Amino acid sequence: MKRRPLYSRSGKLRRNDEAGLLPPAAPAIAHAEIPPAPTGPSFGERHRRYWQRVYRRHQGKLLVLGGVAMTLVILGAYDAIKGPSLGLTPSEFVEVVNGLADQRPQPPAPTAIAYANAIPSVVAIAGYDPEAYKELPPAPPDERRGIHYEVIGTGVVVEETGTILTNLHVVTGTPKIRVTFADGSEADATLIGSQPGNDLAVLQPSRIPFDLKPAIMSSASTLNPGDDVVAIGFPFGIGPSASAGVVSGLNRAFGEPGRQTLQNLIQFDASTNPGNSGGPLVNAAGEVVGIVTALMNPSGSRTFAGIAFAVTIDAAASAIGENPL
């Protein structure tokens, strides 16, 4: 029997269909065309549109209900975190608030600032008689000073060399002059100049503190009635003392019986008394604008009655050849 060859002699593979191994192809079947499904809003879109219609229909009610709910939530949170109630009455609450306000650091008063700026330059002036001092029996220095070493006026240091301005009537007739500086140190002083027309005297101490601070001067031309001023001195030997007031007037004239009339004075209402004479009158910045020189009291008691006068620092500076500007 003749065998069928497994391989073609031509060496090429034959396809199955050519070899007659596959069944004949089935006839093509025509398929009907399926129309696309109709499109429409999704479930989420329908849900959103529904709530929009509800909100538009009941907008006012929903806003009120939302506000009430939010308020209740806030109140509940506040009650949960607040501490125990103090149970204060309205008056007690006001008292507590005022007490807390009083505990806040308060800024210094303008007059306190002016005083602090000027006080390092203020000196106490005392007069004494060395002959009477020698005749005293031995005693502690402070006790002897209380009898023959009394404060008679005030002065202000205007130069780094220690030059002091004061009133001429303060040092007139005093055998010896003694000054006490702000740091408590003392020194004898000598009268080196005067200006009788303005009741001014210039003193030079024998020694000065190493950290002496001269005053800052400001022209009285910058003053106006109503400006704040502070008078610093040793009224009745007590001090240093500060008294605040305002400029009452400018270019005043004043004279007492037996004394020369002074011109171009600053009138002010800060309290002054004997012992303030020669002390500085300073503005709100602590700058010296005048030298306290007189007070007016129609009763003749030499105590303050609301009117005092100061020589302008412009005239006082001319006594030592300086311009305050």
Phi, psi and omega per residue, in radians:
M1 nan 2.422 -3.107
K2 -1.480 2.219 -3.132
R3 -1.462 2.603 3.046
R4 -1.418 2.391 3.121
P5 -1.198 2.428 3.060
L6 -1.388 -0.452 -3.092
Y7 -2.159 2.588 3.061
S8 -1.278 2.499 3.112
R9 -1.220 -0.408 -3.140
S10 -1.274 -0.220 -3.138
G11 1.467 0.042 3.139
K12 -1.830 2.483 3.089
L13 -1.365 2.489 3.088
R14 -1.798 2.550 3.104
R15 -1.238 2.714 -3.091
N16 -1.096 -0.665 -3.116
D17 -1.202 -0.599 3.100
E18 -1.219 -0.550 -3.123
A19 -1.389 -0.092 -3.131
G20 1.336 0.428 -3.105
L21 -1.632 -0.392 -3.117
L22 -1.636 2.629 3.086
P23 -1.250 2.814 3.137
P24 -1.165 2.542 -3.109
A25 -1.082 2.437 3.122
A26 -1.312 2.580 3.130
P27 -1.155 2.528 -3.122
A28 -1.132 2.401 -3.137
I29 -1.830 2.258 3.134
A30 -1.383 2.256 3.131
H31 -1.778 2.416 3.084
A32 -1.311 2.468 -3.134
E33 -1.313 2.243 -3.112
I34 -1.614 2.082 -3.138
P35 -1.168 2.615 3.131
P36 -1.160 2.572 -3.136
A37 -1.179 2.487 -3.139
P38 -1.103 2.429 -3.137
T39 -1.569 2.689 3.125
G40 -2.905 3.013 -3.119
P41 -1.114 2.522 3.120
S42 -1.275 2.990 3.122
F43 -1.054 -0.761 3.141
G44 -1.108 -0.655 3.139
E45 -1.195 -0.718 3.106
R46 -1.108 -0.650 3.120
H47 -1.142 -0.763 3.140
R48 -1.117 -0.750 -3.134
R49 -1.132 -0.598 3.121
Y50 -1.094 -0.818 -3.105
W51 -1.234 -0.486 3.044
Q52 -1.136 -0.725 3.108
R53 -1.133 -0.695 3.114
V54 -1.119 -0.754 -3.112
Y55 -1.121 -0.727 3.139
R56 -1.153 -0.599 -3.106
R57 -1.311 -0.597 -3.057
H58 -2.126 0.610 -3.030
Q59 -1.030 -0.853 -3.096
G60 -1.048 -0.808 -3.126
K61 -1.125 -0.706 -3.126
L62 -1.137 -0.669 3.116
L63 -1.131 -0.733 3.119
V64 -1.103 -0.798 3.138
L65 -1.103 -0.669 3.104
G66 -1.134 -0.714 3.112
G67 -1.127 -0.735 3.114
V68 -1.089 -0.735 -3.138
A69 -1.124 -0.726 3.136
M70 -1.132 -0.688 3.120
T71 -1.102 -0.757 3.124
L72 -1.106 -0.650 3.110
V73 -1.127 -0.783 -3.126
I74 -1.113 -0.794 3.136
L75 -1.087 -0.702 3.119
G76 -1.122 -0.721 3.106
A77 -1.139 -0.692 3.129
Y78 -1.104 -0.791 3.125
D79 -1.088 -0.520 -3.107
A80 -1.305 -0.558 -3.031
I81 -1.810 -0.292 -3.091
K82 -1.272 2.723 3.105
G83 -1.393 -3.081 3.130
P84 -1.161 2.507 -3.113
S85 -1.145 2.426 3.134
L86 -1.378 -0.376 3.125
G87 1.145 0.683 -3.091
L88 -1.520 2.495 2.969
T89 -1.349 2.846 3.124
P90 -0.948 -0.733 -3.134
S91 -1.165 -0.672 3.105
E92 -1.172 -0.653 3.104
F93 -1.090 -0.782 3.108
V94 -1.069 -0.699 3.128
E95 -1.107 -0.724 3.116
V96 -1.112 -0.780 -3.140
V97 -1.088 -0.766 3.121
N98 -1.109 -0.651 3.103
G99 -1.114 -0.709 3.094
L100 -1.148 -0.668 3.125
A101 -1.142 -0.654 3.132
D102 -1.167 -0.429 -3.116
Q103 -1.392 -0.224 3.122
R104 -1.192 2.491 3.080
P105 -1.058 2.212 -3.139
Q106 -1.731 2.421 3.103
P107 -1.164 2.618 3.128
P108 -1.140 2.630 3.112
A109 -1.192 2.628 3.117
P110 -0.968 -0.659 3.136
T111 -1.161 -0.577 3.097
A112 -1.168 -0.654 3.103
I113 -1.150 -0.778 3.129
A114 -1.073 -0.758 3.133
Y115 -1.090 -0.805 -3.114
A116 -1.085 -0.627 -3.132
N117 -1.267 -0.530 -3.035
A118 -1.678 -0.483 -2.967
I119 -1.065 -0.548 3.133
P120 -1.079 -0.294 -3.088
S121 -1.766 -0.030 -3.063
V122 -1.568 2.398 3.114
V123 -2.191 2.625 2.990
A124 -1.606 2.398 -3.131
I125 -1.981 2.223 3.126
A126 -2.206 2.653 3.082
G127 -2.104 2.569 3.112
Y128 -2.669 2.776 3.125
D129 -1.844 1.939 -3.085
P130 -1.089 -0.524 -3.140
E131 -1.183 -0.759 3.105
A132 -1.187 -0.553 3.128
Y133 -1.122 -0.671 -3.122
K134 -1.205 -0.530 -3.074
E135 -1.346 -0.174 -3.136
L136 -1.260 2.571 3.041
P137 -1.214 2.753 3.140
P138 -0.965 2.323 -3.138
A139 -2.817 2.828 3.101
P140 -0.983 2.519 -3.092
P141 -0.982 -0.703 -3.117
D142 -1.107 -0.626 -3.122
E143 -1.229 -0.706 3.104
R144 -1.163 -0.666 -3.118
R145 -1.108 -0.602 -3.133
G146 -1.150 -0.378 -3.114
I147 -1.652 -0.794 -3.015
H148 -2.120 0.273 -3.075
Y149 -2.420 1.040 -3.029
E150 -1.655 2.510 3.098
V151 -1.160 2.269 -3.118
I152 -2.049 -0.143 -3.122
G153 -3.114 -2.968 -3.062
T154 -2.296 2.710 3.059
G155 -2.477 2.999 3.129
V156 -2.424 2.300 3.129
V157 -1.324 2.233 -3.079
V158 -2.083 -0.065 3.110
E159 -2.432 2.723 3.137
E160 -1.146 -0.395 3.107
T161 -1.309 -0.108 3.108
G162 1.755 0.057 -3.138
T163 -0.981 2.311 -3.046
I164 -2.084 2.351 3.012
L165 -1.765 2.429 3.058
T166 -2.713 -3.023 3.076
N167 -1.505 2.535 3.100
L168 -1.164 -0.620 -3.112
H169 -1.223 -0.300 3.113
V170 -1.219 -0.706 -3.015
V171 -1.796 -0.092 3.137
T172 -1.184 2.278 3.110
G173 1.415 0.139 3.117
T174 -1.690 2.057 -3.121
P175 -1.016 -0.771 -3.123
K176 -2.301 2.516 -3.140
I177 -2.013 2.316 3.120
R178 -2.215 2.304 3.137
V179 -2.032 2.529 3.075
T180 -2.068 2.127 -3.088
F181 -1.437 3.020 -3.082
A182 -1.100 -0.501 -3.131
D183 -1.479 0.042 3.110
G184 1.657 -0.191 3.123
S185 -1.271 2.687 -3.066
E186 -2.204 2.755 3.100
A187 -2.822 2.577 2.978
D188 -1.241 2.633 -3.123
A189 -2.290 2.666 -3.112
T190 -2.088 2.436 3.060
L191 -1.321 2.024 -3.084
I192 -1.976 -0.072 3.124
G193 -2.994 2.793 3.126
S194 -2.702 2.793 3.089
Q195 -2.443 1.436 -3.037
P196 -0.995 -0.579 -3.122
G197 -1.076 -0.398 3.105
N198 -2.069 0.217 3.136
D199 0.957 0.811 -3.100
L200 -2.049 2.541 3.068
A201 -2.339 2.590 3.127
V202 -2.044 2.167 -3.122
L203 -1.987 2.624 3.031
Q204 -2.210 2.024 3.130
P205 -1.287 2.696 -3.141
S206 -1.238 -0.466 3.073
R207 -2.650 2.756 -3.078
I208 -2.328 2.726 3.057
P209 -1.133 2.620 -3.097
F210 -1.199 -0.431 -3.114
D211 -1.896 0.541 -3.112
L212 -1.052 2.346 -3.118
K213 -2.035 1.952 3.097
P214 -1.279 2.727 -3.127
A215 -1.285 2.713 3.004
I216 -1.663 2.278 -3.093
M217 -1.832 2.620 3.107
S218 -2.416 2.371 -3.079
S219 -1.053 2.427 3.100
A220 -1.189 -0.200 3.099
S221 -1.162 -0.268 3.103
T222 -1.461 -0.126 -3.083
L223 -1.463 2.660 3.029
N224 -2.418 2.619 3.060
P225 -0.953 2.326 -3.096
G226 1.745 -0.231 3.108
D227 -1.156 2.523 3.100
D228 -1.255 2.408 3.059
V229 -2.449 2.743 3.105
V230 -2.289 2.270 3.055
A231 -1.745 2.243 -3.112
I232 -2.084 2.315 -3.136
G233 -3.095 -2.806 -3.095
F234 -2.193 1.220 -3.136
P235 -1.093 2.215 -3.096
F236 0.981 0.466 3.124
G237 1.410 0.063 -3.106
I238 -1.707 2.183 3.109
G239 2.849 -2.956 0.125
P240 -1.216 2.486 -3.120
S241 -2.130 2.603 3.110
A242 -2.098 2.462 3.027
S243 -2.391 2.371 -3.050
A244 -1.868 2.632 3.094
G245 -2.932 -2.764 3.127
V246 -2.295 2.842 3.016
V247 -1.245 2.115 -3.129
S248 -1.562 -0.505 -3.131
G249 -3.048 2.900 -3.122
L250 -2.212 2.816 3.110
N251 1.003 0.710 3.102
R252 -1.500 2.768 3.049
A253 -2.141 2.495 -3.113
F254 -2.664 2.426 3.087
G255 -2.650 2.577 3.091
E256 -1.927 2.758 3.119
P257 -0.980 2.267 3.135
G258 1.472 0.005 3.132
R259 -2.201 2.659 -3.139
Q260 -1.159 2.479 3.088
T261 -1.300 2.234 -3.141
L262 -1.623 2.498 -3.075
Q263 -2.016 2.867 3.020
N264 0.953 0.818 -3.106
L265 -1.633 2.748 2.982
I266 -1.617 2.156 3.037
Q267 -1.659 2.320 -3.138
F268 -2.519 2.904 -3.066
D269 -2.041 0.239 3.030
A270 -1.214 2.422 -3.046
S271 -1.074 2.231 3.072
T272 -2.398 2.637 3.140
N273 -2.567 3.004 3.073
P274 -0.909 2.262 -3.019
G275 1.953 -0.446 3.020
N276 -1.336 -0.340 -3.074
S277 -0.972 2.336 3.129
G278 1.550 -0.167 -3.133
G279 -1.398 2.904 -3.093
P280 -1.424 2.520 2.894
L281 -1.838 2.083 -3.022
V282 -2.043 2.688 3.084
N283 -1.476 -3.014 -3.056
A284 -1.145 -0.340 3.113
A285 -1.586 -0.026 -3.114
G286 1.475 0.227 3.117
E287 -1.543 2.413 -3.090
V288 -1.309 2.134 3.109
V289 -1.965 -0.181 3.141
G290 -2.898 2.929 3.058
I291 -2.015 2.061 -3.104
V292 -1.064 2.247 -3.022
T293 -2.298 -0.408 -3.060
A294 -2.772 2.761 3.001
L295 -2.354 2.660 -3.091
M296 -1.921 2.272 3.044
N297 -2.609 1.847 -3.094
P298 -1.002 -0.384 -3.128
S299 -1.318 -0.255 -3.137
G300 1.362 0.240 -3.090
S301 -1.439 -0.150 3.138
R302 1.090 0.505 3.000
T303 -2.041 2.796 -2.979
F304 -1.182 2.321 3.124
A305 -2.200 0.275 3.046
G306 1.886 -0.138 -3.128
I307 -2.271 2.170 3.094
A308 -2.389 2.829 -3.073
F309 -2.308 2.636 3.090
A310 -2.405 2.462 3.009
V311 -1.281 2.376 -3.138
T312 -1.103 2.584 3.119
I313 -1.158 -0.391 3.075
D314 -1.086 -0.801 3.109
A315 -1.224 -0.656 -3.129
A316 -1.159 -0.704 -3.135
A317 -1.176 -0.536 3.119
S318 -1.147 -0.395 3.112
A319 -1.179 -0.424 3.096
I320 -1.981 0.217 3.052
G321 1.308 0.545 -3.126
E322 -2.106 2.738 3.036
N323 -1.924 2.134 -3.081
P324 -1.215 -0.279 -3.110
L325 -1.323 nan nan
